[in-house]
Amino acid sequence: MHNCIKIGHAISFFPGSHLHYMEPENDTQISEFLLLGLSEEPELQPLIFGLFLSMYLITVCGNLLIILAVSSDSHLHTPMYFFLANLSFVDICFTSTTVPKMLVNIQTQSKVITYAGCITQMYFFTLFAVLDVFLLSVMAYDRFVAICHPLNYTVIMNPQLCSLLVLVSWIMCILNSLLQSLMMLRLSFCSHVQIFHFFCELNEMVQLACSDTFLNNVVMYFAAVLLGGGAFVGILYSYSKIVSSILRISSAQGKYKAFSTCASHLSVVCLFYCTMLSVYLSSASPHSFHASAVASVMYTVVTPMLNPFIYSLRNRDIKRALKRIIWVPVM
């Protein structure tokens, strides 16, 4: 029989202990978890701090520049760049749910995160992770309409539809995150409250519980298949039609021009889903907590950092708008 810990609000503090709890009516009430991070080696902490602080600042600044470029240049007031600006905003929020807390913990030499803080972090992480997937799917649909139905593009992708697609994505992701968080509140935790990660990730939290997690797993995997899988199928369908349409173009220059309009988005999709797949494969093997945490860095930090570079590297419109903002030549 497990000695389970029921989650509650009454707290009693014990000097020198990482866990704060009291025992009313034979139930122990937990208020904190320990985030073990990427490494427990003290000599590596300054390196990890500097690396993640640099990546976070690059992510925030890069994505903010994309948002400013799109909003300030009237030539970029099109559906494609409207969705790109939304993606950049979500990427800033996505990274901001995990990295700042990690940096604070390293700086203060504390691994503690409160129970309320953990649930809040998990809620926003799930929200922005799924929203990233939805926006990538919406952007794939936008490229499908632009390439396969170019004459009707402005009619189909009108401002009302673009706003509706983003709004529906937000609503569905908010409801999903709320459901997952409420499901987490019903769980009890055993005395083992160490999280082998640098943030409170939904699957890791469910695995830590000592109460029955069957319903949580059903809801979690059903949502993953329905939302994540559905969005991925939408991306595959859009690109199958795009490839089919490009192959019917007779001239090589026409094919190149059509493909170049969706190359950046395709690169981001491949980067995001490949890193997600690496996390899944690393977590599927036994005793792979550390490998899973390291792999998670790719889609939680590296991908949002690279997105602005991918979208601006070969995009003359973005580079022109950025040049106006920062007043220096952009490569």
C-alpha positions in Angstrom: 0.0 0.0 0.0 1.4 3.4 -1.0 1.8 6.1 1.5 0.1 8.6 -0.7 0.1 12.4 -0.4 -3.3 14.1 -0.9 -2.9 17.6 -2.4 -4.3 20.4 -0.3 -3.9 23.9 1.0 -2.9 23.5 4.6 0.9 23.9 5.0 3.3 23.4 7.9 6.9 24.4 7.5 9.8 22.2 8.6 13.3 23.8 8.8 15.8 22.3 6.4 13.2 20.4 4.4 12.3 20.7 0.7 8.8 19.4 1.4 6.3 21.4 3.4 3.4 19.4 4.8 1.1 18.7 7.7 -1.1 15.7 8.6 -4.7 16.5 9.3 -6.9 13.3 9.5 -4.0 11.0 8.5 -3.5 12.8 5.1 -0.3 14.5 4.2 -0.7 17.6 2.2 2.0 18.6 -0.3 2.8 22.1 -1.3 6.0 21.8 -3.3 7.8 19.7 -6.0 11.5 19.5 -6.9 12.6 20.3 -10.5 15.8 18.3 -10.9 16.6 20.2 -14.2 19.1 19.1 -16.9 22.0 18.4 -14.6 22.8 18.3 -10.9 26.5 19.0 -11.4 27.3 22.3 -9.6 30.1 23.2 -12.1 27.7 22.9 -15.0 25.1 25.3 -13.6 26.8 28.6 -14.7 27.2 27.1 -18.3 23.5 26.0 -18.4 22.4 29.4 -17.0 24.4 31.4 -19.6 23.3 29.1 -22.5 19.6 29.2 -21.6 19.6 33.0 -20.9 21.2 33.6 -24.3 18.7 31.4 -26.1 15.8 32.9 -24.2 16.8 36.5 -25.1 17.4 35.6 -28.7 14.0 33.9 -28.8 12.2 36.9 -27.3 14.0 39.5 -29.4 13.8 37.6 -32.6 10.1 36.9 -32.4 9.3 40.4 -31.2 11.1 41.7 -34.3 8.9 39.5 -36.5 5.8 40.9 -34.8 7.0 44.5 -35.1 7.9 43.9 -38.8 4.5 42.5 -39.6 2.6 45.1 -37.7 4.6 48.1 -39.0 4.8 47.2 -42.8 1.5 47.5 -44.7 3.0 45.1 -47.4 3.0 42.4 -44.7 -0.7 42.7 -43.8 -1.6 39.5 -45.5 -2.9 36.2 -44.1 0.5 34.4 -44.2 2.2 37.1 -42.1 -0.8 37.5 -39.8 -0.5 33.9 -38.9 3.3 34.3 -38.6 2.9 37.1 -36.1 0.6 35.0 -34.1 3.0 32.1 -34.1 5.8 34.4 -33.0 3.7 35.7 -30.1 2.9 32.1 -29.1 6.5 31.1 -29.3 7.5 33.9 -26.9 4.8 32.7 -24.4 5.7 29.1 -25.0 9.4 29.6 -24.0 8.4 32.0 -21.2 6.5 29.3 -19.4 9.6 27.3 -18.7 12.9 29.0 -19.1 12.5 32.0 -16.7 11.6 29.6 -13.8 14.6 27.4 -14.7 16.9 30.4 -14.7 15.6 31.6 -11.3 16.1 28.2 -9.8 19.7 28.0 -11.0 20.4 31.6 -9.8 18.9 31.0 -6.4 20.3 27.4 -6.2 16.9 26.1 -5.4 15.0 23.3 -7.2 11.7 24.1 -5.6 8.5 24.9 -7.4 5.2 25.3 -5.5 2.3 23.0 -6.2 0.2 26.0 -7.5 3.2 27.1 -9.6 3.6 23.7 -11.1 -0.1 23.4 -12.1 0.0 26.9 -13.5 3.2 26.1 -15.5 1.7 22.9 -16.8 -1.5 24.7 -17.8 0.3 27.3 -19.9 2.8 24.9 -21.3 0.1 22.6 -22.6 -1.9 25.6 -23.9 1.0 27.1 -26.0 2.4 23.8 -27.1 -0.9 22.7 -28.6 -1.5 26.2 -29.9 1.8 26.0 -31.8 0.6 22.9 -33.5 -2.8 24.4 -34.4 -1.2 27.5 -35.9 1.2 25.4 -38.0 -1.8 23.6 -39.3 -3.6 26.8 -40.1 -0.5 28.1 -41.9 -0.4 24.9 -43.9 -4.0 25.5 -45.0 -3.1 29.1 -45.9 -0.3 27.9 -48.2 -2.6 25.2 -49.7 -5.2 27.9 -50.7 -2.4 30.2 -52.0 -0.9 27.6 -54.2 -3.8 25.4 -55.2 -6.5 28.2 -55.5 -4.4 31.4 -56.2 -7.3 33.2 -58.0 -9.6 32.9 -55.1 -7.0 33.3 -52.3 -8.0 36.8 -51.2 -11.7 35.8 -51.2 -11.2 32.6 -49.3 -8.6 33.8 -46.8 -10.5 37.0 -45.9 -9.7 38.8 -42.6 -12.8 37.4 -40.9 -11.8 33.8 -41.7 -8.2 34.4 -40.6 -9.4 35.9 -37.3 -11.9 33.1 -36.8 -9.2 30.4 -37.4 -6.9 31.9 -34.7 -9.8 32.5 -32.3 -11.1 28.9 -32.6 -7.5 27.6 -32.1 -7.2 29.7 -28.9 -10.5 28.5 -27.5 -9.9 24.8 -28.2 -6.4 25.0 -26.7 -7.7 26.8 -23.6 -10.4 24.3 -23.0 -7.9 21.4 -23.5 -5.4 22.9 -21.0 -8.2 23.6 -18.5 -9.4 20.0 -18.8 -5.9 18.5 -18.3 -5.3 20.8 -15.3 -8.6 19.9 -13.7 -7.8 16.2 -14.2 -4.5 16.7 -12.5 -6.2 18.1 -9.4 -7.8 14.7 -8.7 -4.5 12.9 -8.4 -2.7 12.0 -5.2 1.1 11.9 -5.0 3.4 9.5 -3.2 6.3 10.7 -1.1 8.5 10.7 -4.3 7.9 14.3 -5.5 11.1 14.8 -7.6 10.4 15.8 -11.2 13.1 14.6 -13.6 12.7 17.6 -15.8 13.3 21.4 -15.9 9.6 22.1 -16.0 6.3 20.6 -14.9 5.3 18.5 -18.0 1.9 16.8 -18.0 3.1 13.3 -18.7 5.8 13.5 -16.1 3.3 14.7 -13.5 0.9 11.8 -14.3 3.7 9.3 -13.9 4.6 10.7 -10.5 1.1 10.1 -9.1 0.4 7.1 -6.9 -3.4 7.1 -7.3 -5.2 5.6 -10.3 -4.2 7.5 -13.4 -6.2 5.5 -15.9 -8.7 8.3 -16.6 -5.9 10.9 -16.8 -4.1 8.8 -19.4 -7.2 8.2 -21.4 -8.0 11.9 -21.5 -4.4 12.9 -22.2 -3.8 10.4 -25.1 -7.3 11.1 -26.5 -6.6 14.8 -26.6 -3.1 14.1 -28.1 -4.6 12.0 -30.9 -7.6 14.2 -31.5 -5.8 17.6 -31.4 -2.2 16.9 -32.2 -2.9 14.1 -34.6 -5.8 15.9 -36.3 -3.6 19.0 -36.8 -0.8 16.8 -38.2 -3.2 15.1 -40.6 -4.4 18.5 -41.8 -0.8 19.5 -42.5 -0.1 16.3 -44.4 -3.3 16.8 -46.5 -2.4 20.4 -47.3 1.1 19.5 -48.4 0.0 16.5 -50.4 -2.3 18.9 -52.4 0.5 21.5 -52.6 3.0 18.9 -53.9 0.5 17.6 -56.4 -0.2 21.2 -57.6 3.5 22.1 -57.9 4.2 19.0 -60.0 1.6 20.1 -62.5 3.4 23.3 -63.1 5.3 23.0 -66.4 8.2 25.5 -65.9 11.0 24.9 -63.5 11.0 28.5 -62.4 7.3 28.3 -61.7 7.8 25.2 -59.5 10.6 26.9 -57.6 8.6 30.1 -57.0 5.6 28.0 -55.7 7.7 25.9 -53.5 9.7 28.9 -52.1 6.4 30.3 -50.7 6.0 27.4 -48.3 9.6 26.3 -47.8 10.0 28.2 -44.5 6.8 26.9 -43.1 7.7 23.3 -44.1 11.1 23.7 -42.4 9.5 24.8 -39.2 6.9 22.0 -39.3 9.7 19.4 -39.8 11.8 20.9 -37.0 8.9 21.0 -34.6 7.6 17.5 -35.2 11.0 15.9 -35.5 12.0 17.3 -32.1 8.7 16.2 -30.6 9.3 12.7 -32.0 12.8 12.6 -30.5 11.2 13.4 -27.1 8.7 10.6 -27.5 11.3 8.1 -28.5 13.6 9.0 -25.7 10.9 8.9 -23.1 9.7 5.5 -24.3 12.9 3.8 -23.3 13.4 2.8 -19.6 15.6 5.0 -17.3 15.5 7.8 -19.9 14.4 10.8 -17.7 17.6 12.8 -18.4 17.5 12.0 -22.1 13.9 13.1 -22.3 14.6 16.3 -20.5 17.5 17.1 -22.8 15.5 16.2 -25.9 12.7 18.5 -24.7 15.0 21.5 -24.9 14.9 21.2 -28.7 11.1 21.9 -29.1 10.7 24.1 -26.0 13.7 26.4 -26.5 15.6 25.7 -29.8 12.7 25.6 -32.2 11.1 28.9 -31.0 14.5 30.5 -31.2 15.2 29.3 -34.8 11.7 30.2 -36.2 12.5 33.9 -36.7 15.7 33.0 -38.6 14.0 30.4 -40.7 11.2 32.8 -41.8 13.5 35.8 -42.4 16.5 34.2 -43.9 15.2 33.9 -47.5 12.2 36.3 -47.2 12.8 39.6 -48.8 9.6 41.2 -47.5 10.5 40.3 -43.9 14.1 41.5 -44.4 13.0 44.8 -45.8 10.6 45.4 -42.9 13.3 44.5 -40.4 15.7 46.8 -42.1 13.3 49.7 -41.6 12.9 48.8 -37.9 16.6 48.3 -36.9 18.1 50.7 -39.5 20.9 48.4 -40.4 21.4 46.1 -43.5 19.9 42.7 -42.9 21.7 39.7 -44.5 
